[in-house]
Amino acid sequence: MTIRATWTFDDQAKTILGNWHRLWCLLFGSFHYLFNGVFLWALLSLLTASGLWAGFPLFNRAIVLRHYYRKGWVQE
């Protein structure tokens, strides 16, 4: 299920998460968060690479959606 959002300021639409977002997070870790612009979680993922390796993909959807919601994006 693809998740799309619209920016409230100029109605720009963007696909935030694709169908395989958990797999990309599992395989690429901090690079996945860097690509989505979630820099704090990218740093945290890089620092705790061995400890929380399996935990981040489980909460990936909530992390990315919360980041975009705080930036002013509204889920469609």
MMTF fields as JSON, N, C-alpha, C and O atoms, coordinates in Angstrom:
{
  "mmtfVersion": "1.0.0",
  "mmtfProducer": "UNKNOWN",
  "numBonds": 303,
  "numAtoms": 304,
  "numGroups": 76,
  "numChains": 1,
  "numModels": 1,
  "chainsPerModel": [1],
  "groupsPerChain": [76],
  "chainIdList": ["A"],
  "bondAtomList": [4, 2, 8, 6, 12, 10, 16, 14, 20, 18, 24, 22, 28, 26, 32, 30, 36, 34, 40, 38, 44, 42, 48, 46, 52, 50, 56, 54, 60, 58, 64, 62, 68, 66, 72, 70, 76, 74, 80, 78, 84, 82, 88, 86, 92, 90, 96, 94, 100, 98, 104, 102, 108, 106, 112, 110, 116, 114, 120, 118, 124, 122, 128, 126, 132, 130, 136, 134, 140, 138, 144, 142, 148, 146, 152, 150, 156, 154, 160, 158, 164, 162, 168, 166, 172, 170, 176, 174, 180, 178, 184, 182, 188, 186, 192, 190, 196, 194, 200, 198, 204, 202, 208, 206, 212, 210, 216, 214, 220, 218, 224, 222, 228, 226, 232, 230, 236, 234, 240, 238, 244, 242, 248, 246, 252, 250, 256, 254, 260, 258, 264, 262, 268, 266, 272, 270, 276, 274, 280, 278, 284, 282, 288, 286, 292, 290, 296, 294, 300, 298],
  "bondOrderList": [1, 1, 1, 1, 1, 1, 1, 1, 1, 1, 1, 1, 1, 1, 1, 1, 1, 1, 1, 1, 1, 1, 1, 1, 1, 1, 1, 1, 1, 1, 1, 1, 1, 1, 1, 1, 1, 1, 1, 1, 1, 1, 1, 1, 1, 1, 1, 1, 1, 1, 1, 1, 1, 1, 1, 1, 1, 1, 1, 1, 1, 1, 1, 1, 1, 1, 1, 1, 1, 1, 1, 1, 1, 1, 1],
  "groupList": [{"groupName": "MET", "atomNameList": ["N", "CA", "C", "O"], "elementList": ["N", "C", "C", "O"], "formalChargeList": [0, 0, 0, 0], "bondAtomList": [1, 0, 2, 1, 3, 2], "bondOrderList": [1, 1, 2], "singleLetterCode": "M", "chemCompType": "L-PEPTIDE LINKING"}, {"groupName": "THR", "atomNameList": ["N", "CA", "C", "O"], "elementList": ["N", "C", "C", "O"], "formalChargeList": [0, 0, 0, 0], "bondAtomList": [1, 0, 2, 1, 3, 2], "bondOrderList": [1, 1, 2], "singleLetterCode": "T", "chemCompType": "L-PEPTIDE LINKING"}, {"groupName": "ILE", "atomNameList": ["N", "CA", "C", "O"], "elementList": ["N", "C", "C", "O"], "formalChargeList": [0, 0, 0, 0], "bondAtomList": [1, 0, 2, 1, 3, 2], "bondOrderList": [1, 1, 2], "singleLetterCode": "I", "chemCompType": "L-PEPTIDE LINKING"}, {"groupName": "ARG", "atomNameList": ["N", "CA", "C", "O"], "elementList": ["N", "C", "C", "O"], "formalChargeList": [0, 0, 0, 0], "bondAtomList": [1, 0, 2, 1, 3, 2], "bondOrderList": [1, 1, 2], "singleLetterCode": "R", "chemCompType": "L-PEPTIDE LINKING"}, {"groupName": "ALA", "atomNameList": ["N", "CA", "C", "O"], "elementList": ["N", "C", "C", "O"], "formalChargeList": [0, 0, 0, 0], "bondAtomList": [1, 0, 2, 1, 3, 2], "bondOrderList": [1, 1, 2], "singleLetterCode": "A", "chemCompType": "L-PEPTIDE LINKING"}, {"groupName": "TRP", "atomNameList": ["N", "CA", "C", "O"], "elementList": ["N", "C", "C", "O"], "formalChargeList": [0, 0, 0, 0], "bondAtomList": [1, 0, 2, 1, 3, 2], "bondOrderList": [1, 1, 2], "singleLetterCode": "W", "chemCompType": "L-PEPTIDE LINKING"}, {"groupName": "PHE", "atomNameList": ["N", "CA", "C", "O"], "elementList": ["N", "C", "C", "O"], "formalChargeList": [0, 0, 0, 0], "bondAtomList": [1, 0, 2, 1, 3, 2], "bondOrderList": [1, 1, 2], "singleLetterCode": "F", "chemCompType": "L-PEPTIDE LINKING"}, {"groupName": "ASP", "atomNameList": ["N", "CA", "C", "O"], "elementList": ["N", "C", "C", "O"], "formalChargeList": [0, 0, 0, 0], "bondAtomList": [1, 0, 2, 1, 3, 2], "bondOrderList": [1, 1, 2], "singleLetterCode": "D", "chemCompType": "L-PEPTIDE LINKING"}, {"groupName": "GLN", "atomNameList": ["N", "CA", "C", "O"], "elementList": ["N", "C", "C", "O"], "formalChargeList": [0, 0, 0, 0], "bondAtomList": [1, 0, 2, 1, 3, 2], "bondOrderList": [1, 1, 2], "singleLetterCode": "Q", "chemCompType": "L-PEPTIDE LINKING"}, {"groupName": "LYS", "atomNameList": ["N", "CA", "C", "O"], "elementList": ["N", "C", "C", "O"], "formalChargeList": [0, 0, 0, 0], "bondAtomList": [1, 0, 2, 1, 3, 2], "bondOrderList": [1, 1, 2], "singleLetterCode": "K", "chemCompType": "L-PEPTIDE LINKING"}, {"groupName": "LEU", "atomNameList": ["N", "CA", "C", "O"], "elementList": ["N", "C", "C", "O"], "formalChargeList": [0, 0, 0, 0], "bondAtomList": [1, 0, 2, 1, 3, 2], "bondOrderList": [1, 1, 2], "singleLetterCode": "L", "chemCompType": "L-PEPTIDE LINKING"}, {"groupName": "GLY", "atomNameList": ["N", "CA", "C", "O"], "elementList": ["N", "C", "C", "O"], "formalChargeList": [0, 0, 0, 0], "bondAtomList": [1, 0, 2, 1, 3, 2], "bondOrderList": [1, 1, 2], "singleLetterCode": "G", "chemCompType": "PEPTIDE LINKING"}, {"groupName": "ASN", "atomNameList": ["N", "CA", "C", "O"], "elementList": ["N", "C", "C", "O"], "formalChargeList": [0, 0, 0, 0], "bondAtomList": [1, 0, 2, 1, 3, 2], "bondOrderList": [1, 1, 2], "singleLetterCode": "N", "chemCompType": "L-PEPTIDE LINKING"}, {"groupName": "HIS", "atomNameList": ["N", "CA", "C", "O"], "elementList": ["N", "C", "C", "O"], "formalChargeList": [0, 0, 0, 0], "bondAtomList": [1, 0, 2, 1, 3, 2], "bondOrderList": [1, 1, 2], "singleLetterCode": "H", "chemCompType": "L-PEPTIDE LINKING"}, {"groupName": "CYS", "atomNameList": ["N", "CA", "C", "O"], "elementList": ["N", "C", "C", "O"], "formalChargeList": [0, 0, 0, 0], "bondAtomList": [1, 0, 2, 1, 3, 2], "bondOrderList": [1, 1, 2], "singleLetterCode": "C", "chemCompType": "L-PEPTIDE LINKING"}, {"groupName": "SER", "atomNameList": ["N", "CA", "C", "O"], "elementList": ["N", "C", "C", "O"], "formalChargeList": [0, 0, 0, 0], "bondAtomList": [1, 0, 2, 1, 3, 2], "bondOrderList": [1, 1, 2], "singleLetterCode": "S", "chemCompType": "L-PEPTIDE LINKING"}, {"groupName": "TYR", "atomNameList": ["N", "CA", "C", "O"], "elementList": ["N", "C", "C", "O"], "formalChargeList": [0, 0, 0, 0], "bondAtomList": [1, 0, 2, 1, 3, 2], "bondOrderList": [1, 1, 2], "singleLetterCode": "Y", "chemCompType": "L-PEPTIDE LINKING"}, {"groupName": "VAL", "atomNameList": ["N", "CA", "C", "O"], "elementList": ["N", "C", "C", "O"], "formalChargeList": [0, 0, 0, 0], "bondAtomList": [1, 0, 2, 1, 3, 2], "bondOrderList": [1, 1, 2], "singleLetterCode": "V", "chemCompType": "L-PEPTIDE LINKING"}, {"groupName": "PRO", "atomNameList": ["N", "CA", "C", "O"], "elementList": ["N", "C", "C", "O"], "formalChargeList": [0, 0, 0, 0], "bondAtomList": [1, 0, 2, 1, 3, 2], "bondOrderList": [1, 1, 2], "singleLetterCode": "P", "chemCompType": "L-PEPTIDE LINKING"}, {"groupName": "GLU", "atomNameList": ["N", "CA", "C", "O"], "elementList": ["N", "C", "C", "O"], "formalChargeList": [0, 0, 0, 0], "bondAtomList": [1, 0, 2, 1, 3, 2], "bondOrderList": [1, 1, 2], "singleLetterCode": "E", "chemCompType": "L-PEPTIDE LINKING"}],
  "groupTypeList": [0, 1, 2, 3, 4, 1, 5, 1, 6, 7, 7, 8, 4, 9, 1, 2, 10, 11, 12, 5, 13, 3, 10, 5, 14, 10, 10, 6, 11, 15, 6, 13, 16, 10, 6, 12, 11, 17, 6, 10, 5, 4, 10, 10, 15, 10, 10, 1, 4, 15, 11, 10, 5, 4, 11, 6, 18, 10, 6, 12, 3, 4, 2, 17, 10, 3, 13, 16, 16, 3, 9, 11, 5, 17, 8, 19],
  "groupIdList": [1, 2, 3, 4, 5, 6, 7, 8, 9, 10, 11, 12, 13, 14, 15, 16, 17, 18, 19, 20, 21, 22, 23, 24, 25, 26, 27, 28, 29, 30, 31, 32, 33, 34, 35, 36, 37, 38, 39, 40, 41, 42, 43, 44, 45, 46, 47, 48, 49, 50, 51, 52, 53, 54, 55, 56, 57, 58, 59, 60, 61, 62, 63, 64, 65, 66, 67, 68, 69, 70, 71, 72, 73, 74, 75, 76],
  "secStructList": [7, 7, 3, 3, 3, 3, 3, 6, 6, 6, 7, 7, 3, 3, 3, 3, 3, 7, 6, 6, 2, 2, 2, 2, 2, 2, 2, 2, 6, 2, 2, 2, 2, 2, 2, 2, 6, 7, 2, 2, 2, 2, 2, 2, 2, 2, 2, 6, 6, 6, 6, 1, 6, 6, 2, 2, 2, 2, 6, 2, 2, 2, 2, 2, 2, 2, 2, 2, 2, 2, 6, 6, 3, 3, 3, 7],
  "xCoordList": [0.835, 0.0, 0.893, 1.657, 0.793, 1.574, 0.914, -0.303, 1.716, 1.204, 1.605, 2.788, 0.6, 0.827, 0.414, -0.445, 1.035, 0.701, 0.715, 1.328, 0.025, -0.049, 0.481, 0.152, 1.299, 1.831, 0.771, 0.194, 0.503, -0.608, -0.388, -1.361, 0.849, 1.114, 0.854, 0.318, 1.216, 1.015, 0.395, 0.471, -0.211, -0.901, -0.018, -0.497, 1.25, 2.176, 1.955, 1.92, 1.807, 1.59, 2.889, 3.689, 3.086, 4.325, 4.048, 3.24, 4.714, 4.644, 5.673, 6.873, 5.204, 6.1, 6.703, 7.921, 5.868, 6.342, 5.766, 4.581, 6.617, 6.174, 5.72, 5.574, 5.501, 5.004, 6.043, 5.679, 7.299, 8.369, 9.207, 10.405, 8.619, 9.396, 10.082, 11.174, 9.492, 10.145, 11.359, 12.365, 11.272, 12.419, 13.57, 14.721, 13.271, 14.325, 14.971, 16.183, 14.173, 14.715, 15.591, 16.635, 15.194, 15.967, 17.295, 18.333, 17.256, 18.465, 19.423, 20.637, 18.889, 19.756, 19.832, 20.683, 18.971, 19.061, 19.079, 18.091, 20.2, 20.285, 20.199, 19.751, 20.613, 20.501, 19.038, 18.706, 18.176, 16.742, 16.196, 15.429, 16.592, 16.127, 16.741, 16.073, 17.979, 18.591, 17.857, 17.643, 17.475, 16.752, 15.392, 14.933, 14.741, 13.439, 13.559, 12.548, 14.758, 14.958, 14.79, 14.668, 14.781, 14.62, 16.024, 16.468, 16.717, 18.13, 18.425, 19.424, 17.589, 17.822, 17.729, 18.55, 16.739, 16.602, 17.694, 18.073, 18.204, 19.324, 20.555, 21.265, 20.814, 21.946, 21.756, 22.691, 20.562, 20.278, 20.399, 20.896, 19.958, 20.077, 21.529, 21.91, 22.33, 23.754, 24.483, 25.339, 24.141, 24.814, 24.42, 25.242, 23.198, 22.721, 22.528, 21.546, 23.443, 23.288, 23.161, 22.424, 23.849, 23.777, 22.642, 22.058, 22.317, 21.334, 19.898, 19.111, 19.529, 18.133, 17.936, 17.04, 18.743, 18.721, 17.358, 16.881, 16.731, 15.438, 14.273, 13.154, 14.488, 13.401, 12.979, 11.795, 13.919, 13.59, 12.625, 11.711, 12.773, 11.792, 10.371, 9.412, 10.224, 8.882, 8.165, 6.949, 8.914, 8.329, 8.613, 8.418, 9.068, 9.453, 8.288, 8.463, 7.13, 5.968, 5.623, 5.386, 5.592, 5.26, 6.325, 5.998, 7.579, 8.677, 8.59, 8.646, 8.454, 8.442, 7.161, 7.217, 6.017, 4.764, 4.741, 4.25, 5.257, 5.308, 6.226, 5.926, 7.342, 8.258, 7.576, 7.656, 6.912, 6.252, 5.051, 4.77, 4.341, 3.215, 3.679, 3.02, 4.798, 5.34, 5.84, 5.887, 6.209, 6.67, 5.523, 5.76, 4.291, 3.144, 2.506, 1.649, 2.89, 2.293, 1.066, 1.057, 0.031, -1.212, -1.409, -1.359, -1.634, -1.802, -3.118, -4.145, -3.081, -4.28, -5.133, -6.183],
  "yCoordList": [-1.163, 0.0, 1.244, 1.467, 2.02, 3.235, 4.362, 4.539, 5.112, 6.22, 7.527, 7.805, 8.32, 9.622, 10.72, 10.524, 11.884, 13.021, 14.288, 14.343, 15.303, 16.598, 17.655, 17.657, 18.55, 19.626, 20.709, 21.108, 21.195, 22.103, 23.492, 24.213, 23.891, 25.253, 25.452, 26.489, 24.491, 24.688, 23.475, 23.372, 22.564, 21.379, 20.495, 19.887, 20.423, 19.534, 18.115, 17.908, 17.141, 15.744, 14.967, 15.218, 14.009, 13.24, 11.858, 11.715, 10.845, 9.512, 9.432, 9.56, 9.222, 9.196, 7.816, 7.683, 6.794, 5.425, 4.536, 4.61, 3.702, 2.759, 1.447, 1.338, 0.465, -0.829, -1.599, -2.377, -1.402, -2.197, -1.391, -1.645, -0.431, 0.457, -0.274, 0.127, -1.314, -2.061, -2.827, -2.923, -3.367, -4.072, -3.108, -3.428, -1.921, -0.941, -0.486, -0.278, -0.331, 0.065, -1.049, -0.768, -2.281, -3.41, -3.547, -3.798, -3.382, -3.571, -2.378, -2.564, -1.168, -0.002, 0.858, 1.744, 0.623, 1.269, 2.781, 3.409, 3.366, 4.819, 5.508, 6.652, 4.846, 5.456, 5.633, 6.577, 4.744, 4.869, 6.134, 6.873, 6.381, 7.584, 8.84, 9.872, 8.785, 9.942, 10.28, 11.453, 9.266, 9.483, 10.131, 10.94, 9.779, 10.356, 11.687, 12.354, 12.089, 13.373, 13.345, 14.401, 12.175, 12.031, 11.881, 10.771, 13.014, 12.991, 12.521, 11.836, 12.869, 12.437, 10.914, 10.29, 10.327, 8.872, 8.184, 7.055, 8.851, 8.283, 8.197, 7.191, 9.244, 9.237, 8.186, 7.459, 8.107, 7.113, 5.696, 4.803, 5.486, 4.179, 3.824, 2.657, 4.798, 4.559, 4.221, 3.338, 4.928, 4.708, 3.391, 2.775, 2.955, 1.717, 0.619, -0.121, 0.504, -0.446, -1.892, -2.677, -2.243, -3.633, -3.856, -4.94, -2.87, -3.056, -3.046, -3.887, -2.122, -1.979, -2.305, -1.754, -3.175, -3.471, -3.995, -3.608, -4.852, -5.413, -4.564, -4.757, -3.641, -2.84, -1.691, -1.356, -1.079, 0.07, -0.256, 0.534, -1.365, -1.65, -1.843, -1.576, -2.299, -2.5, -1.178, -1.093, -0.14, 1.16, 2.194, 3.39, 1.751, 2.657, 3.533, 4.731, 2.954, 3.714, 4.85, 5.976, 4.567, 5.587, 6.678, 7.856, 6.299, 7.272, 8.251, 9.464, 7.732, 8.583, 9.413, 10.596, 8.822, 9.571, 10.697, 11.788, 10.453, 11.49, 12.631, 13.798, 12.298, 13.335, 14.241, 15.465, 13.636, 14.433, 15.199, 16.305, 14.642, 15.333, 16.598, 17.635, 16.512, 17.687, 18.762, 19.94, 18.365, 19.323, 19.983, 20.895, 19.538, 20.163, 19.336, 19.846, 18.088, 17.22, 16.534, 16.165, 16.361, 15.71, 14.465, 14.524, 13.335, 12.085, 12.081, 12.52, 11.583, 11.514, 10.325, 10.114],
  "zCoordList": [0.0, 0.0, 0.0, 0.939, -1.021, -1.147, -0.359, -0.415, 0.369, 1.175, 0.507, 0.312, 0.162, -0.468, 0.485, 1.345, 0.326, 1.177, 0.336, -0.73, 0.841, 0.179, 1.132, 2.318, 0.608, 1.426, 1.534, 0.522, 2.745, 2.983, 2.395, 2.174, 2.137, 1.678, 0.191, -0.2, -0.641, -2.078, -2.778, -4.002, -2.03, -2.56, -3.43, -4.387, -3.107, -3.801, -3.281, -2.068, -4.167, -3.78, -3.921, -4.822, -3.002, -3.0, -2.425, -1.507, -2.958, -2.39, -1.271, -1.513, -0.057, 1.101, 1.293, 1.42, 1.317, 1.499, 0.417, 0.092, -0.13, -1.145, -0.526, 0.692, -1.369, -0.902, -0.095, 0.787, -0.372, 0.228, 1.209, 1.332, 1.908, 2.763, 3.912, 4.314, 4.445, 5.529, 5.035, 5.738, 3.839, 3.267, 3.006, 3.301, 2.45, 2.196, 3.492, 3.545, 4.531, 5.84, 6.409, 6.998, 6.246, 6.745, 5.994, 6.605, 4.668, 3.873, 3.944, 4.029, 3.911, 3.783, 5.043, 5.123, 6.022, 7.319, 7.271, 6.888, 7.659, 7.768, 6.405, 6.33, 5.338, 4.01, 3.602, 2.885, 4.048, 3.784, 4.437, 3.821, 5.683, 6.378, 5.777, 5.715, 5.338, 4.673, 3.383, 3.077, 2.633, 1.385, 1.634, 0.826, 2.754, 3.089, 3.815, 4.033, 4.193, 4.847, 6.351, 6.973, 6.947, 8.39, 8.985, 9.276, 9.163, 9.485, 10.906, 11.125, 11.869, 13.242, 13.361, 14.034, 12.716, 12.765, 11.955, 12.265, 10.921, 10.173, 11.058, 11.042, 11.83, 12.744, 13.834, 14.168, 14.383, 15.414, 14.86, 15.546, 13.644, 13.009, 12.749, 12.851, 12.42, 12.177, 13.476, 13.5, 14.559, 15.841, 16.5, 17.178, 16.316, 16.946, 15.921, 15.981, 14.991, 13.893, 14.381, 13.785, 15.428, 15.881, 16.878, 16.9, 17.696, 18.751, 18.283, 18.717, 17.411, 16.992, 15.518, 14.879, 14.981, 13.552, 13.099, 12.032, 13.873, 13.48, 13.958, 13.484, 14.867, 15.41, 14.528, 14.477, 13.833, 13.004, 11.858, 11.624, 11.135, 10.075, 10.592, 9.869, 11.825, 12.366, 12.607, 12.44, 12.999, 13.294, 12.214, 12.436, 11.055, 9.975, 9.514, 9.289, 9.375, 8.901, 9.855, 9.419, 11.136, 12.133, 12.188, 12.337, 12.071, 12.132, 10.966, 11.165, 9.764, 8.569, 8.502, 8.167, 8.813, 8.764, 9.796, 9.504, 10.983, 12.008, 11.583, 11.836, 10.941, 10.462, 9.433, 9.528, 8.458, 7.428, 7.979, 7.517, 8.947, 9.559, 10.281, 10.208, 10.968, 11.671, 10.708, 11.063, 9.502, 8.498, 7.729, 6.936, 7.952, 7.308, 6.209, 5.487, 6.058, 5.052, 5.633, 6.807, 4.817, 5.247, 4.391, 3.163, 5.063, 4.349, 3.588, 4.105, 2.356, 1.519, 1.874, 1.267]
}
